[in-house]
Amino acid sequence: MECISLFDMLKIGVGPSSSHTLGPWRAAERWIAELEEQAVFDDVQSIKAYLYGSLCLTGKGHATDIAVVMGLLGTDPETVDIDSISGRIDGVKVENKLNFGGKREIPFSFMNDIVFKKEFLPFHANGMRFEAELTNGETISETYYSIGGGFVVKEELVHAKENKETFKTFPHPVRTGNELLQHCNAQNKSISQIVMENELSLRTEAQIDEGIARIWKTMLECMYVGCHTEGKLPGGLNVKRRAFEMHQKLKGDVPYSNPQEWLESIRDTEVKFRQIIKWVSCFALSVNEVNASLGRVVTAPTNGSAGVIPAVLMYYMVIENHDANFDDVKQFLLVASEVGSIFKKGATISAAMGGCQAEIGVSSAMAAAGLTELMGGSPEQVLIAAEIAMEHHLGLTCDPIGGLVQVPCIERNAMGAIKAINAAELALDTDPSEVKVPLDKVVNTMWETAKDMSSKYKETSEGGLAVGVFLSDC
């Protein structure tokens, strides 16, 4: 059984898209590593990158070409200086050269050596092929697929073993919600405890805590940056950043100078009932405005849905429990990641395969699950919350205007966060014996809906708002 860790579901990367930005970036890195393993890296004289299907149709708006070049330059999306990206790309464009893998310069035309092809490759909508010409005249190539959430796999089914995680079997292997409940009941443990035992089979507790702390720090910094940055988002739609003004109206006069002090200052602010929704929306919008401007976010489970989980976590820490600390963050993310992995195994987290239900729907389910356990819910109620959240996102299409992860994507994060909180509250008042739709049924229904959905509603910008609203109107 595929073992998916918390750190697979929640990755630190660069916006605006996990499947169209982070995935291609990682694929380029992986290709370079394979060329080095094959001892042909030093023989490469020229390269081309071909972007197929959804990567072609919305690749410009999702900065896929930029991500590919950044990967070919040997940079890491988790650590690269965000402010250096535009300069690096401009350098490649002007000089028509690329520091391949950060080790040797080769000729490269940003305009001509990245080729957008509308045809769809057979395995997945997000296909890409890297091609290299060697000194002996031979041309070699490799094909990859970005399958959502920053996950990348190779082309041929022959390579299936290469695409599977190499982790040993988890002590509590889980593919479905029912299997997860069986482990919880057999061990008399919460979902977070079961997931933690699985994580401990991969790394030490200190390593787990360090990794989760880094994820939460990135989330908090992302919200902080979004709430303190005004202006318009890049890309040509002239979308105004809204989190800044919302935050200014909400924050009060308590002083702060960094993200952690900012969090504490919000806790000290008196929040009225009507302001709760505004705060949650502000948190969600802030993350996805940073994401839309090629900022650093955490895929949760994707970049396009990166705002839901941090917004709901902040809701718990700011509204529900002012004493919440790192242990609460850890518990929330352990639960959320496991629910996300169930959707990935049973359906998809790729908008190019399943529409926006695979992104905002899954993130809302993840957040609802994490919040429910923190609020004292049983394992059964946790999965009920996840089911409720997804049930009311079924059929949600992916139709970004201009191929940009801005409209309607940013607002959808706010809506997904609010639905997650509502789902948690409903689940906490639900008797599990009276549930009509278990989580596994809604996972299966989501996948069937994805397969029935027209391709024009799957991150192609060929349907819905993407064609119903003309760019001239924006």
ROMAR-902639 format. One line per field, with one value per residue (C-alpha): residue number from 1; residue in three letters; x, y negated, z. Coordinates in pm, 1 decimal. Each point is the difference from the previous one (the first is absolute). Layout:
<pts>
pos [NUM,...]
code [ALA,...]
u [X,...]
v [Y,...]
w [Z,...]
</pts>
This chain:
<pts>
pos [1,2,3,4,5,6,7,8,9,10,11,12,13,14,15,16,17,18,19,20,21,22,23,24,25,26,27,28,29,30,31,32,33,34,35,36,37,38,39,40,41,42,43,44,45,46,47,48,49,50,51,52,53,54,55,56,57,58,59,60,61,62,63,64,65,66,67,68,69,70,71,72,73,74,75,76,77,78,79,80,81,82,83,84,85,86,87,88,89,90,91,92,93,94,95,96,97,98,99,100,101,102,103,104,105,106,107,108,109,110,111,112,113,114,115,116,117,118,119,120,121,122,123,124,125,126,127,128,129,130,131,132,133,134,135,136,137,138,139,140,141,142,143,144,145,146,147,148,149,150,151,152,153,154,155,156,157,158,159,160,161,162,163,164,165,166,167,168,169,170,171,172,173,174,175,176,177,178,179,180,181,182,183,184,185,186,187,188,189,190,191,192,193,194,195,196,197,198,199,200,201,202,203,204,205,206,207,208,209,210,211,212,213,214,215,216,217,218,219,220,221,222,223,224,225,226,227,228,229,230,231,232,233,234,235,236,237,238,239,240,241,242,243,244,245,246,247,248,249,250,251,252,253,254,255,256,257,258,259,260,261,262,263,264,265,266,267,268,269,270,271,272,273,274,275,276,277,278,279,280,281,282,283,284,285,286,287,288,289,290,291,292,293,294,295,296,297,298,299,300,301,302,303,304,305,306,307,308,309,310,311,312,313,314,315,316,317,318,319,320,321,322,323,324,325,326,327,328,329,330,331,332,333,334,335,336,337,338,339,340,341,342,343,344,345,346,347,348,349,350,351,352,353,354,355,356,357,358,359,360,361,362,363,364,365,366,367,368,369,370,371,372,373,374,375,376,377,378,379,380,381,382,383,384,385,386,387,388,389,390,391,392,393,394,395,396,397,398,399,400,401,402,403,404,405,406,407,408,409,410,411,412,413,414,415,416,417,418,419,420,421,422,423,424,425,426,427,428,429,430,431,432,433,434,435,436,437,438,439,440,441,442,443,444,445,446,447,448,449,450,451,452,453,454,455,456,457,458,459,460,461,462,463,464,465,466,467,468,469,470,471,472,473,474]
code [MET,GLU,CYS,ILE,SER,LEU,PHE,ASP,MET,LEU,LYS,ILE,GLY,VAL,GLY,PRO,SER,SER,SER,HIS,THR,LEU,GLY,PRO,TRP,ARG,ALA,ALA,GLU,ARG,TRP,ILE,ALA,GLU,LEU,GLU,GLU,GLN,ALA,VAL,PHE,ASP,ASP,VAL,GLN,SER,ILE,LYS,ALA,TYR,LEU,TYR,GLY,SER,LEU,CYS,LEU,THR,GLY,LYS,GLY,HIS,ALA,THR,ASP,ILE,ALA,VAL,VAL,MET,GLY,LEU,LEU,GLY,THR,ASP,PRO,GLU,THR,VAL,ASP,ILE,ASP,SER,ILE,SER,GLY,ARG,ILE,ASP,GLY,VAL,LYS,VAL,GLU,ASN,LYS,LEU,ASN,PHE,GLY,GLY,LYS,ARG,GLU,ILE,PRO,PHE,SER,PHE,MET,ASN,ASP,ILE,VAL,PHE,LYS,LYS,GLU,PHE,LEU,PRO,PHE,HIS,ALA,ASN,GLY,MET,ARG,PHE,GLU,ALA,GLU,LEU,THR,ASN,GLY,GLU,THR,ILE,SER,GLU,THR,TYR,TYR,SER,ILE,GLY,GLY,GLY,PHE,VAL,VAL,LYS,GLU,GLU,LEU,VAL,HIS,ALA,LYS,GLU,ASN,LYS,GLU,THR,PHE,LYS,THR,PHE,PRO,HIS,PRO,VAL,ARG,THR,GLY,ASN,GLU,LEU,LEU,GLN,HIS,CYS,ASN,ALA,GLN,ASN,LYS,SER,ILE,SER,GLN,ILE,VAL,MET,GLU,ASN,GLU,LEU,SER,LEU,ARG,THR,GLU,ALA,GLN,ILE,ASP,GLU,GLY,ILE,ALA,ARG,ILE,TRP,LYS,THR,MET,LEU,GLU,CYS,MET,TYR,VAL,GLY,CYS,HIS,THR,GLU,GLY,LYS,LEU,PRO,GLY,GLY,LEU,ASN,VAL,LYS,ARG,ARG,ALA,PHE,GLU,MET,HIS,GLN,LYS,LEU,LYS,GLY,ASP,VAL,PRO,TYR,SER,ASN,PRO,GLN,GLU,TRP,LEU,GLU,SER,ILE,ARG,ASP,THR,GLU,VAL,LYS,PHE,ARG,GLN,ILE,ILE,LYS,TRP,VAL,SER,CYS,PHE,ALA,LEU,SER,VAL,ASN,GLU,VAL,ASN,ALA,SER,LEU,GLY,ARG,VAL,VAL,THR,ALA,PRO,THR,ASN,GLY,SER,ALA,GLY,VAL,ILE,PRO,ALA,VAL,LEU,MET,TYR,TYR,MET,VAL,ILE,GLU,ASN,HIS,ASP,ALA,ASN,PHE,ASP,ASP,VAL,LYS,GLN,PHE,LEU,LEU,VAL,ALA,SER,GLU,VAL,GLY,SER,ILE,PHE,LYS,LYS,GLY,ALA,THR,ILE,SER,ALA,ALA,MET,GLY,GLY,CYS,GLN,ALA,GLU,ILE,GLY,VAL,SER,SER,ALA,MET,ALA,ALA,ALA,GLY,LEU,THR,GLU,LEU,MET,GLY,GLY,SER,PRO,GLU,GLN,VAL,LEU,ILE,ALA,ALA,GLU,ILE,ALA,MET,GLU,HIS,HIS,LEU,GLY,LEU,THR,CYS,ASP,PRO,ILE,GLY,GLY,LEU,VAL,GLN,VAL,PRO,CYS,ILE,GLU,ARG,ASN,ALA,MET,GLY,ALA,ILE,LYS,ALA,ILE,ASN,ALA,ALA,GLU,LEU,ALA,LEU,ASP,THR,ASP,PRO,SER,GLU,VAL,LYS,VAL,PRO,LEU,ASP,LYS,VAL,VAL,ASN,THR,MET,TRP,GLU,THR,ALA,LYS,ASP,MET,SER,SER,LYS,TYR,LYS,GLU,THR,SER,GLU,GLY,GLY,LEU,ALA,VAL,GLY,VAL,PHE,LEU,SER,ASP,CYS]
u [0.0,122.1,137.0,-71.5,158.3,-115.3,301.5,-120.1,-341.9,130.1,295.6,170.4,29.9,-54.6,-333.1,-222.2,-72.3,120.9,-78.4,102.4,286.4,139.3,-43.2,179.7,270.1,57.4,-16.3,279.4,209.2,-70.7,99.0,333.9,63.1,-75.7,233.8,273.9,-78.7,27.4,336.2,-116.2,-57.8,337.5,-74.3,-318.2,36.9,-354.0,-341.5,-369.4,-305.2,-341.0,-311.8,-316.5,-372.2,-96.5,362.1,-30.0,-351.6,54.3,378.7,68.4,-239.9,132.4,365.7,81.7,268.4,162.8,-16.0,161.6,287.8,48.5,22.0,244.8,210.7,32.6,-185.9,-218.3,-356.6,9.2,309.7,45.2,-2.8,-343.0,123.2,271.5,-236.3,-84.5,366.9,106.3,-269.6,83.6,364.7,-87.7,-220.3,263.7,308.5,-164.3,207.3,-87.3,218.5,-111.1,-49.4,194.2,318.5,66.4,-125.8,-179.4,-188.8,-370.7,-277.0,-284.2,-231.0,94.5,125.1,-318.0,-263.7,-371.9,-200.5,-380.0,-16.0,-59.5,232.1,-174.8,84.5,-90.3,-109.4,322.1,268.0,347.8,299.6,361.4,231.3,378.7,242.9,336.3,347.9,-11.3,-311.9,-234.5,-329.7,-143.0,-324.6,-211.2,-370.0,-151.3,-345.8,-88.4,-293.2,-98.5,133.1,356.2,10.6,191.2,6.4,169.7,-180.6,-12.6,-198.8,316.5,152.1,-281.0,243.3,203.6,-310.9,-93.3,132.7,299.7,-108.5,-43.7,-354.2,-166.7,-88.4,-355.6,-45.8,-302.5,-167.1,-356.5,-183.5,-142.5,347.5,110.6,-289.7,84.8,352.2,-132.4,-252.0,241.7,263.8,-247.7,186.3,-83.2,69.4,293.8,155.3,-32.2,151.8,281.6,93.6,17.1,222.0,229.6,68.5,162.8,184.3,62.1,-242.8,250.9,14.4,-378.5,-34.5,266.2,-173.4,-344.1,141.2,151.6,-335.8,-189.2,263.9,-41.7,-379.1,15.5,254.8,-209.3,-309.0,207.6,143.0,-342.0,-159.2,274.6,34.3,-219.4,-28.1,-103.7,86.4,220.8,-132.1,-207.3,-340.0,78.3,-148.7,28.5,142.1,-283.8,160.8,193.7,-304.3,-201.8,284.1,39.3,-367.5,15.8,334.9,-39.5,289.2,200.1,366.6,204.9,311.7,4.6,-243.3,-3.9,-63.7,-265.9,-176.9,5.4,-127.1,-300.7,-73.8,-5.1,-249.2,-366.3,-174.5,-372.5,-214.0,-27.1,375.8,73.4,-91.4,199.5,309.4,-21.1,-50.4,290.2,234.4,-101.0,19.7,340.8,153.8,-135.1,94.2,356.6,-38.7,-127.7,309.7,249.6,49.3,89.8,-293.5,-75.1,-186.7,-298.5,-56.1,61.2,116.7,-335.7,-161.6,287.8,-204.2,-267.1,201.4,198.7,-319.7,-182.3,301.1,12.3,-372.7,63.0,296.5,-154.7,-368.5,-44.0,307.6,235.5,220.6,55.6,366.7,227.2,-151.1,-338.5,150.9,170.5,-318.6,-201.4,250.3,39.2,-374.9,-35.3,282.3,-149.6,-337.3,176.9,184.4,-329.2,-130.3,323.6,-8.0,-371.3,-54.7,231.8,137.8,64.4,-232.1,111.5,-153.7,-287.5,-79.6,10.4,-178.4,337.6,168.9,-233.9,-228.0,283.6,161.6,-332.4,-44.7,353.4,-52.0,-339.3,152.6,290.0,-226.3,-246.0,264.9,133.7,-354.8,-30.3,-166.2,28.2,171.4,-345.3,-95.5,329.2,-81.0,-358.9,135.0,223.0,-294.6,-228.3,261.3,61.7,-366.1,-70.1,286.0,-89.5,5.4,191.6,171.4,344.6,-45.5,271.3,-42.1,301.8,155.8,99.1,-46.8,-191.1,-366.4,-190.0,277.3,92.6,-355.9,-65.6,258.1,-200.0,-318.6,174.5,125.2,-345.3,-154.7,266.6,-88.3,-370.1,59.8,193.1,-280.7,-260.2,210.6,46.2,-378.3,-45.7,-62.4,226.7,-263.5,-234.7,238.7,-136.1,311.1,335.9,324.3,97.5,-322.8,64.1,362.4,-126.7,-274.1,252.0,211.2,-301.5,-101.7,353.2,-10.9,-340.1,105.9,69.4,369.2,-75.9,-75.1,329.1,263.2,-0.3,-156.7,-232.7,-324.8,-193.2,113.9,314.9,-204.5,-306.8,204.9,208.2,341.9,-102.8,-267.3,268.4]
v [0.0,-348.9,-174.9,-373.4,-205.5,-330.2,-151.8,132.1,-159.4,-329.0,-126.0,-337.4,-152.8,-298.3,-110.9,-20.4,370.6,327.3,195.0,-268.5,-164.4,218.3,328.0,-115.3,-163.4,330.2,194.0,-212.4,61.2,371.8,11.6,-163.5,251.3,286.8,-141.6,-7.3,357.4,107.1,-181.9,-209.3,-335.2,-138.1,108.9,-206.4,-270.8,-131.3,66.7,-51.7,30.0,95.8,-81.2,192.7,-16.4,-205.9,-111.8,-160.1,-140.6,-176.7,19.2,-366.6,-117.6,260.4,-93.2,352.2,-127.3,-195.9,302.7,226.7,-241.8,-44.5,378.3,20.8,-262.0,238.5,-213.8,146.1,-137.4,46.5,-213.1,-224.8,-372.9,-101.7,-347.4,148.7,187.4,-284.3,-95.7,356.0,37.1,-337.8,107.0,313.4,-200.1,-265.1,222.0,300.8,218.0,217.8,112.4,361.2,155.5,-294.0,164.9,-77.4,-246.5,114.8,-194.8,-37.2,-213.5,-69.6,-70.3,293.2,279.1,19.1,138.4,-9.2,281.1,20.7,375.9,210.9,288.5,326.1,42.4,-339.6,-348.3,-155.4,153.7,-130.7,128.8,-107.0,52.8,-27.2,10.4,152.0,-67.9,323.0,-120.6,230.3,-139.2,137.7,-87.7,76.6,-55.9,-91.9,-74.1,-251.3,175.8,-265.6,-126.3,-12.9,377.6,105.2,340.8,148.1,87.8,372.7,245.2,209.1,-251.3,40.4,119.2,-317.1,-209.0,163.8,-124.7,196.0,-26.4,320.3,102.6,-215.3,172.4,-121.3,18.9,-200.2,-39.4,-83.1,-177.1,330.1,149.0,-305.6,44.1,369.6,-90.2,-266.5,237.0,292.6,-215.1,-221.9,-301.4,-324.0,-55.5,-228.2,269.0,261.4,-234.4,-93.9,366.4,32.0,-306.9,139.7,296.9,-243.3,-248.9,-97.0,-208.2,-284.5,8.2,7.4,-296.0,-192.9,63.0,-94.8,-311.8,-101.7,54.7,-205.3,-275.1,-20.1,-15.2,-271.6,-205.6,36.0,-137.1,-278.8,-102.6,13.6,-214.7,-261.0,-29.4,-230.1,-66.1,216.0,358.6,72.0,162.5,-262.9,35.3,-293.4,180.0,-214.7,158.6,1.6,151.2,-318.2,-225.5,268.9,46.8,-372.7,-25.7,301.6,-5.9,-273.3,-193.2,273.5,-35.1,283.1,38.3,360.4,281.8,158.2,-333.6,-65.1,323.5,-96.3,-349.0,144.9,216.6,-315.5,-165.4,17.6,189.8,-44.1,271.0,-169.8,-51.7,372.4,62.2,-306.0,118.6,350.6,-144.6,-239.5,283.5,208.4,-288.3,-104.3,340.5,26.3,-353.3,92.1,320.0,-192.3,-221.3,290.7,-13.6,285.4,204.3,350.3,230.7,104.7,219.6,-232.0,-356.2,-109.1,110.2,-102.4,-251.9,225.7,192.8,-295.8,-208.1,269.5,56.2,-371.7,6.4,260.8,-187.5,-347.9,71.4,340.0,49.8,-282.6,250.9,208.1,78.2,207.3,326.0,-111.2,-94.2,339.1,188.1,-195.3,58.9,371.5,49.1,-226.3,169.6,344.4,-107.1,-155.2,325.7,192.4,-227.7,33.2,379.3,33.8,-288.2,-289.5,-329.4,-129.4,-265.4,105.1,341.2,-84.3,-369.8,-229.9,256.9,176.1,-310.1,-218.7,294.7,215.4,-285.2,-84.6,365.1,10.1,-318.2,112.4,326.4,-167.0,-253.0,266.7,200.2,-315.5,-81.5,338.2,202.0,377.9,169.4,69.0,-367.7,-106.6,199.6,-124.9,-356.1,85.4,158.1,-298.6,-243.8,196.2,80.4,-368.8,-49.5,289.5,-103.6,-323.8,-89.7,-144.4,-299.4,-259.4,-320.8,-61.7,322.5,-189.9,137.7,-313.0,-14.4,190.7,194.0,-245.4,-52.5,374.0,46.7,-228.8,191.7,334.6,-111.8,-115.8,327.1,195.6,-175.4,54.6,367.6,46.8,-155.2,218.6,313.2,-70.1,0.9,317.3,349.9,224.5,275.0,-227.4,-90.9,75.3,-74.7,131.8,-164.6,285.3,-41.5,-368.8,71.6,248.4,-239.8,-277.1,221.0,108.2,-365.3,-85.5,264.5,-124.2,-366.8,-156.9,-68.3,-368.6,-30.4,158.8,-274.0,-69.6,-350.2,124.5,-13.9,-167.3,-341.2,31.8,-53.4,-163.8,-301.8,-172.1,-132.3,-334.9,-17.1,27.6]
w [0.0,-88.2,307.5,-10.1,273.9,145.0,-172.7,-335.0,41.0,140.5,-203.3,13.2,-344.5,-227.8,-145.4,-184.0,-62.3,147.7,-316.4,-250.1,189.7,278.0,-192.8,-318.4,214.5,181.6,-327.3,-146.9,312.5,-24.8,-367.0,75.8,278.9,-238.1,-265.2,264.1,106.2,-363.8,-26.6,-297.5,170.9,-113.3,-358.9,-31.5,-263.7,-26.6,155.2,-67.0,223.0,-142.1,203.5,-88.0,68.5,300.8,45.2,-343.2,32.7,332.8,22.5,-69.8,268.6,243.7,-67.0,-117.9,-236.1,283.4,230.6,-258.7,-51.5,373.6,31.5,-289.4,176.8,293.1,254.4,276.2,33.3,377.4,53.9,-304.2,65.7,-131.2,-89.1,-224.2,-234.1,-238.1,-31.5,-76.8,-265.7,-155.7,-14.1,-196.6,-237.9,-68.1,-21.8,-172.2,230.0,296.5,289.2,-32.7,342.3,141.9,-129.8,-367.5,-256.6,-314.4,-268.1,75.0,-147.0,242.0,-296.4,-222.0,226.1,207.7,-234.2,85.5,-160.6,39.3,-49.2,310.7,80.0,96.9,367.6,147.9,-109.6,132.1,-218.6,-76.7,-193.4,40.4,-295.8,-14.2,-291.1,92.4,-137.3,-204.8,-181.9,189.6,127.6,323.0,171.8,305.6,66.6,335.6,132.1,270.4,166.9,255.7,331.2,-132.0,-58.5,-314.3,-168.7,-305.7,-321.0,-62.0,207.2,-28.1,240.6,253.3,266.8,-41.9,59.2,326.7,329.8,120.0,364.0,194.9,84.7,261.4,328.6,-67.8,-378.5,-110.8,-336.0,102.8,277.9,120.1,32.1,197.6,242.5,39.5,112.6,237.8,156.2,23.2,170.6,188.4,-135.6,-176.7,-367.8,78.3,221.3,-274.5,-257.9,236.8,44.3,-378.4,-24.5,271.6,-225.3,-245.0,221.7,361.1,204.4,1.9,-380.1,-21.9,235.3,-188.4,-331.7,130.2,165.7,-335.3,-173.0,258.7,-10.1,-377.8,32.0,264.1,-194.0,-315.0,175.8,151.9,-337.8,-164.3,269.7,-26.3,-378.9,-206.0,-370.8,-293.0,-86.2,-303.5,-315.6,-176.4,169.3,228.0,298.9,309.2,314.0,253.5,308.7,76.6,38.6,178.4,244.8,58.9,97.7,231.0,175.3,263.4,152.5,175.9,-110.8,-157.1,-210.5,-126.5,-90.6,347.8,172.5,-263.2,95.9,365.4,-78.8,-182.7,301.3,209.8,-234.4,96.1,-278.2,-46.5,-155.4,-340.6,-9.5,30.0,-363.0,-105.4,187.0,-148.4,-347.4,51.4,97.8,-301.2,-247.8,130.2,-72.3,-350.5,-90.3,93.0,-202.1,-303.9,7.0,-7.1,375.5,234.1,128.2,127.0,-235.0,208.4,-191.8,-298.0,-54.0,-136.5,327.1,227.1,199.4,148.2,259.4,140.3,18.9,197.2,224.1,72.3,74.3,268.1,147.7,-13.9,66.1,162.9,215.8,92.5,181.6,-314.3,-66.4,-221.2,126.1,-132.3,-336.2,-16.0,86.2,-257.6,-281.7,78.6,-35.4,-303.0,-189.9,53.0,-136.7,-298.1,-66.4,-0.1,-275.0,-195.3,18.7,-74.0,-241.3,-92.1,128.9,-351.7,-144.1,-347.2,73.4,230.9,-14.1,301.2,217.6,2.6,143.2,205.6,76.3,130.6,193.1,163.8,98.6,141.0,201.3,129.9,119.1,178.8,169.8,112.7,185.5,166.2,110.4,171.2,-274.6,-18.9,-296.2,-145.0,29.7,-156.1,-313.6,6.0,-10.9,-296.3,-180.3,59.5,-126.1,-320.1,-58.8,-46.2,-244.4,-231.9,-364.3,60.1,-325.8,-63.3,-230.3,69.2,-196.8,-219.5,128.1,315.8,351.6,99.2,-104.8,133.6,173.6,277.7,125.2,-13.8,273.6,228.5,-80.2,53.6,341.7,111.5,-118.4,190.9,325.8,-63.2,-81.0,324.6,204.0,-170.1,51.1,369.8,37.9,-204.8,132.0,-212.2,3.0,-194.4,-282.2,-347.1,-208.9,127.0,-108.5,-231.3,-196.3,-58.4,-103.2,-257.8,-112.0,-42.1,-227.0,-205.6,-30.9,-112.5,-271.4,-120.8,1.4,-337.2,-57.1,-59.1,372.6,104.9,14.8,-371.8,4.6,-275.9,197.1,281.7,119.9,-208.3,-316.4,155.2,109.5,-265.4,90.6,-142.2,270.1,265.4]
</pts>
